[in-house]
Amino acid sequence: MVYHVGPLPARRGNVGGAGSYLRELVERLTRDGVRSEVLCQRDLPDSDVADYAFTVRRCWNFGPYSLLQATFALAGARGIVHVQYETALFGSVFASMQLSFLLMLWRAIGLGTVVTLHHVIPANFTVADLRLWKAPHAFDRVVLWLLRRNQYAIARAASRTIVHEASQRRVLAGAKGVACVPLFVPDREPAPDIGSVPGHALRLAFFGFLAEYKGLRELIDAVNRIRSSGGSVELEVVGGEHPRLSRHTAYRRFIADVMRESAREGAVTLHGFLPDSDVDRTLGACGLFVFPYRATIAASAAVARAIALGKPFAVSQRLAATLELPGETLVCGDTVDQIQRFLQTVSVRQLHEARALSLALREERSLARVADTVARIYRDLTV
């Protein structure tokens, strides 16, 4: 039996990429014969639990004690515990310190342990980057040091650790049992090639939590500049506020800026969180996904969604390096000037080539391949 610990997405609201990842992975593993149970957040509604084709046990609350609550739910369990760990969702520094000790406890009572680290902080990640990624704090230098130390401690304490990029595995060099398993592409039918052309209502897509480090404000400013100078461009923003940041003053200012600037030229539509079917329909009508991330510590579920739909996408240099994307990937930059210049000069040929790249990546990163690799990791722990 595999006990998966992590958040599950509800119809309304969102728990980030880790939630969608967990749901689709466990659905596929269950279909492939891997006995699974998900230990998820207590506030998941009954109506959503009924949608899942696997066993769900609601046993923990979001916050610094989530993993400790999950530990009590594991009393008497036999098999493997697989934690989908995303720092921002489980309480940041304290939870990451706690997890390494819990992993040793779980192993001591005979459980195999697997951790998927959805966030791995690279060597070039600075305090300024951290303040883009979360609410600023007076002790951010200490927080960054602890997060780096703790991710290595987690990797050493787990029987196996999964990361999504080779660059992340290099960060954890020295820890045994670290496997690079790509972030899978969700099972979706490719959207039609709508052949958007700059100057002729180029429709752009941005998908995911609204966060300053993702360059959303810069993207909106670039779109407004193009529209105010007579260009025909639209931006569809599908996603909402990050639940762990919404109470912070700096984040409230950022959201207020996004709301104000989105309304300025009438070129930006903020959709908020949408049901999965509506997400695909809205994003599928766009001609180009744009991800001008200014800082990153994770593989991108938003980029994976673009690939799943077979859509052209453009990323910042920093995101391209983190994800180790092919050299032919479209690069849009992360400043207003760079994004504006890219959007005004990208050609029809480049859009078609970017779509071909998405379709090729769909095959390399399919859910079936990733689930098979994860199942092999489970088997290695039980032999």
C-alpha positions in Angstrom: 0.0 0.0 0.0 1.2 3.5 -0.8 0.0 6.3 1.4 0.3 9.6 -0.5 0.5 12.8 1.7 -0.4 16.0 0.0 -3.2 18.4 -0.9 -6.0 17.6 -3.4 -7.6 20.2 -5.5 -11.3 21.2 -5.0 -13.6 22.4 -7.7 -13.5 25.9 -6.2 -10.1 27.3 -5.1 -6.7 25.9 -5.8 -3.8 24.2 -3.9 -1.1 24.8 -6.5 0.7 22.5 -8.9 1.4 19.9 -6.2 -2.4 19.2 -5.8 -3.1 18.6 -9.5 0.1 16.6 -9.7 -1.0 14.3 -6.9 -4.5 13.8 -8.2 -3.4 12.8 -11.7 -0.5 10.7 -10.6 -2.5 8.7 -8.1 -5.4 8.2 -10.6 -2.9 6.7 -13.1 -1.1 4.6 -10.5 -4.4 3.2 -9.3 -5.4 2.4 -12.9 -2.0 0.6 -13.2 -2.7 -1.6 -10.2 -0.8 0.3 -7.4 -2.9 0.3 -4.2 -3.0 3.8 -3.0 -4.6 6.0 -0.4 -4.3 9.8 -0.2 -4.0 11.6 3.2 -5.2 15.1 2.3 -6.5 18.3 3.9 -9.5 18.2 6.1 -11.3 21.0 4.4 -11.8 19.2 1.1 -15.6 19.1 0.5 -17.5 15.9 0.5 -18.7 16.5 -3.1 -15.1 16.7 -4.3 -14.1 13.5 -2.4 -16.8 11.6 -4.3 -15.1 12.6 -7.6 -11.9 10.7 -6.9 -11.4 7.1 -8.1 -9.1 6.3 -5.2 -9.4 6.2 -1.4 -9.2 9.6 0.3 -8.7 10.2 4.0 -9.0 13.8 5.2 -6.8 14.1 8.2 -4.7 17.3 8.4 -5.1 21.1 8.3 -2.9 23.5 6.3 -0.2 25.0 8.6 3.0 24.1 10.4 1.6 20.9 12.0 0.1 19.3 8.8 2.8 16.6 8.5 2.6 15.8 12.2 -1.2 15.3 11.9 -0.6 13.0 8.9 1.8 11.0 11.1 -1.0 10.2 13.6 -3.1 9.1 10.7 -0.4 6.6 9.7 -0.6 4.7 13.0 -0.5 1.0 12.2 0.2 1.6 8.4 2.4 -0.9 6.5 4.0 0.0 3.1 5.3 3.2 1.7 4.6 6.9 2.5 5.0 9.3 -0.4 5.0 13.0 0.5 4.3 15.6 -2.1 6.3 18.4 -0.5 5.8 22.1 -1.5 7.3 24.5 0.9 4.7 27.3 0.6 1.8 25.0 1.3 3.1 23.2 4.4 4.4 26.1 6.5 7.8 27.0 5.1 10.8 26.7 7.4 9.3 24.9 10.4 7.6 22.2 8.3 10.8 21.5 6.4 12.7 21.1 9.6 10.0 18.8 10.9 9.8 16.6 7.8 13.4 15.3 8.0 12.7 14.1 11.6 9.3 12.5 10.6 11.0 10.7 7.7 13.4 9.1 10.1 10.6 8.2 12.4 8.6 6.6 9.6 11.6 4.6 8.5 12.2 3.5 12.1 8.7 2.0 12.3 9.2 0.1 9.0 7.7 2.4 6.4 9.4 3.0 3.1 9.6 6.8 2.5 9.5 8.8 -0.8 9.5 12.6 -1.0 8.8 14.5 -4.1 10.4 17.9 -3.7 8.5 20.3 -5.8 10.7 23.2 -4.7 14.5 23.0 -4.7 16.4 26.2 -4.0 19.3 26.6 -6.5 22.7 28.1 -5.6 22.0 31.4 -7.5 18.7 32.0 -5.6 19.2 35.2 -3.6 17.5 37.0 -0.7 16.0 39.4 -3.2 14.5 36.4 -5.1 13.1 35.0 -1.9 11.3 38.3 -1.2 9.7 38.0 -4.6 8.6 34.5 -3.9 7.1 35.1 -0.5 6.2 38.0 1.8 9.3 39.9 2.9 10.6 39.2 6.4 13.4 40.8 8.6 15.1 37.4 8.9 15.1 36.4 5.2 18.8 35.6 5.2 18.3 33.1 8.0 15.2 31.7 6.3 17.0 31.2 3.0 19.9 29.4 4.8 17.5 27.2 6.7 15.5 26.3 3.6 18.7 25.3 1.8 19.9 23.2 4.8 16.5 21.6 5.3 16.0 20.5 1.7 19.3 18.6 1.9 18.3 17.1 5.3 15.0 15.9 3.8 16.8 14.3 0.8 19.2 12.5 3.2 16.4 11.3 5.5 14.1 9.9 2.8 14.5 6.4 1.4 14.1 8.0 -2.1 13.8 11.6 -3.2 12.2 12.7 -6.5 13.0 16.0 -8.1 11.8 17.1 -11.6 14.9 18.6 -13.1 18.5 17.5 -13.5 19.6 20.9 -12.2 17.7 20.2 -8.9 19.4 16.8 -8.5 22.8 18.6 -8.9 21.8 20.9 -6.0 21.2 17.9 -3.8 24.5 16.2 -4.9 25.8 14.0 -2.0 22.3 12.8 -0.9 21.7 9.2 -1.9 18.7 7.9 -3.7 17.8 11.2 -5.5 15.9 10.4 -8.8 15.1 12.9 -11.5 11.5 12.2 -12.7 10.2 14.9 -15.1 7.1 16.8 -14.2 4.5 14.9 -16.3 2.3 16.5 -18.9 -1.4 16.2 -17.9 -3.5 13.9 -20.1 -5.2 16.4 -22.4 -6.1 16.5 -26.1 -4.0 19.1 -27.9 -5.9 22.3 -28.6 -6.3 23.3 -32.2 -3.6 25.5 -33.7 -5.4 28.8 -34.0 -2.6 30.5 -35.8 -2.5 33.8 -33.9 -0.3 36.5 -35.6 1.2 39.6 -33.9 -0.8 42.7 -34.9 -3.9 40.6 -35.5 -5.4 40.1 -32.1 -2.6 38.0 -30.6 -4.2 36.3 -27.6 -1.8 35.5 -24.8 -2.3 33.2 -21.8 -0.9 33.4 -18.3 -1.8 30.4 -16.0 -1.2 29.8 -12.3 -1.2 31.6 -8.9 -0.9 35.4 -9.2 2.6 36.0 -7.7 5.1 38.8 -8.1 8.1 36.5 -8.9 6.2 35.2 -12.0 6.6 38.5 -13.8 2.9 39.0 -14.2 3.0 42.8 -13.5 5.7 43.2 -16.1 3.6 41.2 -18.6 0.5 43.3 -18.0 2.5 46.5 -18.4 4.0 45.2 -21.7 0.5 44.3 -23.0 -0.9 47.7 -22.0 2.0 49.5 -23.8 1.3 47.6 -27.0 -2.4 48.3 -26.8 -2.0 52.0 -26.0 0.3 52.3 -29.1 -2.4 50.8 -31.3 -1.3 47.1 -31.3 -3.9 44.4 -31.1 -3.1 42.1 -28.2 -5.1 40.4 -25.5 -4.1 38.7 -22.3 -6.1 36.0 -20.5 -5.0 35.4 -16.9 -6.3 32.2 -15.5 -5.5 31.8 -11.8 -6.1 33.6 -8.5 -4.5 34.7 -5.3 -2.0 32.5 -3.5 -3.8 31.3 -0.3 -0.6 31.4 1.8 0.3 35.0 0.8 -3.1 36.7 0.8 -2.9 38.0 4.3 0.4 39.9 3.8 0.5 43.7 3.1 3.1 43.5 0.3 1.1 40.8 -1.5 -2.2 42.9 -1.1 -0.4 45.8 -2.8 0.8 43.6 -5.6 -2.8 42.3 -6.2 -4.1 45.8 -6.1 -1.6 46.8 -8.8 -2.5 43.9 -10.9 -6.3 44.7 -10.7 -5.7 48.4 -11.5 -3.3 47.8 -14.4 -5.5 45.0 -15.9 -8.4 47.4 -16.2 -6.4 50.3 -17.7 -6.4 49.5 -21.4 -9.1 46.8 -21.6 -6.6 44.3 -22.9 -6.4 42.0 -19.9 -9.1 39.6 -18.5 -8.7 38.2 -15.0 -10.6 35.0 -14.9 -9.7 33.8 -11.3 -9.7 30.1 -10.6 -11.8 28.1 -13.1 -13.0 24.4 -13.2 -10.6 22.2 -15.1 -12.8 22.0 -18.2 -13.2 25.8 -18.4 -9.4 26.2 -17.9 -8.7 24.1 -21.0 -11.4 25.9 -23.0 -10.1 29.3 -22.1 -6.4 28.5 -22.5 -7.0 26.5 -25.7 -8.4 29.7 -27.4 -5.1 31.5 -26.9 -2.2 31.5 -29.3 0.8 31.9 -27.0 1.5 31.2 -23.3 3.9 33.6 -21.7 5.9 32.9 -18.5 8.3 35.8 -17.7 9.4 34.5 -14.3 11.8 36.7 -12.5 12.8 33.9 -9.9 12.1 30.2 -9.8 12.7 27.3 -7.5 10.4 24.7 -9.0 9.4 22.9 -12.2 6.4 24.7 -13.7 3.0 23.0 -13.7 1.8 26.0 -15.8 4.4 25.2 -18.5 3.3 21.6 -18.3 -0.3 22.7 -19.0 0.8 24.6 -22.1 2.7 21.5 -23.3 -0.3 19.3 -22.6 -2.5 21.5 -24.8 0.2 21.5 -27.5 0.5 25.3 -27.3 3.4 27.6 -28.1 5.0 29.0 -25.0 7.7 31.6 -24.2 9.7 31.8 -21.0 12.2 34.0 -19.3 15.9 33.1 -19.5 15.9 32.1 -15.9 13.0 29.8 -16.2 14.4 28.2 -19.4 17.7 27.5 -17.5 15.9 26.0 -14.4 13.7 23.7 -16.6 16.7 23.0 -18.9 14.4 23.5 -21.9 15.7 22.9 -25.5 17.7 25.7 -27.1 14.9 26.4 -29.6 12.4 27.4 -26.8 11.0 30.9 -27.2 12.5 33.4 -24.7 10.5 36.5 -23.8 12.7 38.1 -21.1 11.5 39.3 -17.7 11.5 43.1 -18.0 8.7 45.2 -19.5 10.9 46.3 -22.4 12.1 42.8 -23.1 8.6 41.3 -23.1 7.2 44.2 -25.2 10.0 43.8 -27.8 9.4 40.0 -27.9 5.6 40.3 -28.4 6.1 42.8 -31.2 8.7 40.9 -33.1 7.8 37.2 -32.7 7.0 35.7 -36.1 4.4 33.3 -37.4 7.2 30.8 -38.2 8.4 31.0 -34.6 4.9 30.3 -33.3 4.6 27.2 -35.5 8.0 25.9 -34.4 7.1 26.5 -30.8 3.9 24.5 -31.2 5.9 21.6 -32.8 8.2 21.7 -29.7 5.3 21.5 -27.4 3.9 18.5 -29.2 7.3 16.8 -29.0 7.6 17.4 -25.3 4.2 15.9 -24.7 5.5 12.5 -25.8 8.7 12.7 -23.7 6.9 13.7 -20.5 3.7 11.7 -20.7 1.9 10.8 -17.5 2.1 7.1 -18.4 5.9 7.2 -18.5 6.2 9.1 -15.3 3.8 6.9 -13.4 5.7 3.8 -14.6 9.0 5.3 -13.3 7.4 6.2 -9.9 6.0 2.6 -9.7 9.5 1.2 -10.2 10.8 3.3 -7.4 8.1 1.8 -5.1 9.0 -1.7 -6.2 12.7 -1.1 -5.5 11.7 -0.2 -1.9 9.7 -3.4 -1.4 12.2 -6.0 -2.8 
